[in-house]
Amino acid sequence: MPRYGFNFQWLLGWEPGRKPAVANGRALDFMAHYGFDFVRIPTDYRFWTRDFDYLHPDETVFAVIDSYLAGHVQSQKWLF
């Protein structure tokens, strides 16, 4: 079965001091309305690492990723 969706770049393009972007609910609603069935969120590891310390990630960024999923899964518009 073919699947159709979009790549959202909310966690791509890190720059010093830049925070992860907030999910665009309108874009997700558009996708659900028109039958698109997946979202890919490419990420830049520098959002959750500091000074190349890969063993101690910034857990607050993972909470942001969770928030991308939580709002729309709760509304039953998306199944990830």
N, C-alpha and C positions, 0 to 999 in steps of 0.2 A: 504494500500500500504506500503510495507516495505521500510524503509529508511536506508541508509548506509553512514557512515562517520567516522570521527576520533575525538579523544580528543587531543587538542593541549595544552601543559602545559606551555604556555608562561607567565601565571600569577599565577603559582603555585610554591611552594618551596621558599617562602620569606626568606631572610637573611638580617641582618642589612646592609644598603647601597646598596643592590641589586635593580636594576631598572627592570621594566617589559621588557621582551624580545621583540624584533622586530618580526613581523609576517614573517613567512617563505613563501615567494611568490611561490617558487618552489614546496613546498608541496601542497599549495592550487591549483596551476596549475595542478599538478599530479592528485589530486582528481577530478578536473573538467574534465580533459581529460578522466579519466576512469569511469566517471558516478557516483561518490560518490556525495551525495546530502545534507549533513549537516556537520557542524563543531560545536563541543562543546568546550567551553573554561572554564574549571574549574578555579576558582580564590581563592586566599588567601586574605582575607580582610585586612591583615596587609600591603598590598601594598598601600592601600588608606586611612589607618587610622594611626594616630600618638598618642602615649600615651593613648590609649583606648578612644580617643575622637571621638566616632562614629557619632556625630551630625555635625561634621565639616570635611568631607572627603577631601582628596587631589584631587581636580578636574582634575589635570593634568593626573592622572592615567586613569580617565574616557575618556579623550581625546585619550589616547593610545588605549583603547578598541574601540573607534570610528574609529581610523585609521586602525584597523584590518579589519573592515567592509568596509570602504570607498574605498580602492583601488580596491577591487575585485567586489564590487557592481557596481562601475563606469565602469568597464571593461565588465560588464554584464555576467561575468562567474558564479556569485553566486547570489542567492536570499536568503537572511536570513530572 
